[in-house]
Amino acid sequence: MEISGSYFIAADKQTVWQALNDADVLRACVPGCESLEQTSDTEFEAVAAVKVGPVKAKFKGSVTLEDLNPPHSYTITGSGKGGIAGFASGQAEVKLAEAQDEDARDGTQLSYVVDAKVGGKLAQIGGRLIQGTAKKLADEFFEAFRTEVTGEAVIGEEVTGEEVTGEEVTGEEASDETETQAQ
């Protein structure tokens, strides 16, 4: 599944970059975040409760920042497991560019492209529902992020997505899935 988006933030690139790398800011912005700890300069561990359609799960995961080019871009690679609900993994390319909004305010245009895979029960509930939830969570994150950085709310930015594909679940995860459905 691929999702992309772009958001204007009325702050300079260095300020946005620092906020994107600040565990306290991220903890406040990630929807459903129960904990987020920075374990090194480029690694984070997190727990988040997420609901996708009828599936509610607590995901435990890790994120690594790679290809750092401060304050212009980086790649985020991460994965998380939600027990019987399944798993998610992916990579996001994040870019920052100086920009002006429609009111000629100076700031930063943050754009991203995410390539994600899901498996388990999540993959079975349908691509459109997963993609819609992913877009909603991205919007919630960036609304909170923009507010955290500037004190301003997000005004109708666009997030786009492409074809969604599920990933086959095998082995122990498939057994867990079968047991859940049998109950």
Secondary structure in CASP SS format (residue, H / E / C, confidence):
PFRMAT SS
TARGET T0000
AUTHOR 0000-0000-0000
METHOD secondary structure of the structure
MODEL  1
M C 1.00
E E 1.00
I E 1.00
S E 1.00
G E 1.00
S E 1.00
Y E 1.00
F E 1.00
I E 1.00
A C 1.00
A C 1.00
D C 1.00
K H 1.00
Q H 1.00
T H 1.00
V H 1.00
W H 1.00
Q H 1.00
A H 1.00
L H 1.00
N C 1.00
D C 1.00
A H 1.00
D H 1.00
V H 1.00
L H 1.00
R H 1.00
A H 1.00
C H 1.00
V C 1.00
P C 1.00
G C 1.00
C E 1.00
E E 1.00
S E 1.00
L E 1.00
E E 1.00
Q E 1.00
T E 1.00
S E 1.00
D C 1.00
T C 1.00
E E 1.00
F E 1.00
E E 1.00
A E 1.00
V E 1.00
A E 1.00
A E 1.00
V E 1.00
K E 1.00
V E 1.00
G C 1.00
P C 1.00
V E 1.00
K E 1.00
A E 1.00
K E 1.00
F E 1.00
K E 1.00
G E 1.00
S E 1.00
V E 1.00
T E 1.00
L E 1.00
E E 1.00
D E 1.00
L E 1.00
N E 1.00
P C 1.00
P C 1.00
H C 1.00
S E 1.00
Y E 1.00
T E 1.00
I E 1.00
T E 1.00
G E 1.00
S E 1.00
G E 1.00
K E 1.00
G C 1.00
G H 1.00
I H 1.00
A H 1.00
G C 1.00
F E 1.00
A E 1.00
S E 1.00
G E 1.00
Q E 1.00
A E 1.00
E E 1.00
V E 1.00
K E 1.00
L E 1.00
A E 1.00
E E 1.00
A E 1.00
Q E 1.00
D C 1.00
E C 1.00
D C 1.00
A C 1.00
R C 1.00
D E 1.00
G E 1.00
T E 1.00
Q E 1.00
L E 1.00
S E 1.00
Y E 1.00
V E 1.00
V E 1.00
D E 1.00
A E 1.00
K E 1.00
V E 1.00
G E 1.00
G C 1.00
K H 1.00
L H 1.00
A H 1.00
Q H 1.00
I C 1.00
G C 1.00
G H 1.00
R H 1.00
L H 1.00
I H 1.00
Q H 1.00
G H 1.00
T H 1.00
A H 1.00
K H 1.00
K H 1.00
L H 1.00
A H 1.00
D H 1.00
E H 1.00
F H 1.00
F H 1.00
E H 1.00
A H 1.00
F H 1.00
R H 1.00
T H 1.00
E H 1.00
V H 1.00
T H 1.00
G C 1.00
E C 1.00
A C 1.00
V C 1.00
I C 1.00
G C 1.00
E C 1.00
E C 1.00
V E 1.00
T E 1.00
G E 1.00
E C 1.00
E C 1.00
V C 1.00
T C 1.00
G C 1.00
E C 1.00
E C 1.00
V C 1.00
T C 1.00
G H 1.00
E H 1.00
E H 1.00
A H 1.00
S H 1.00
D H 1.00
E H 1.00
T H 1.00
E H 1.00
T H 1.00
Q H 1.00
A H 1.00
Q C 1.00
END
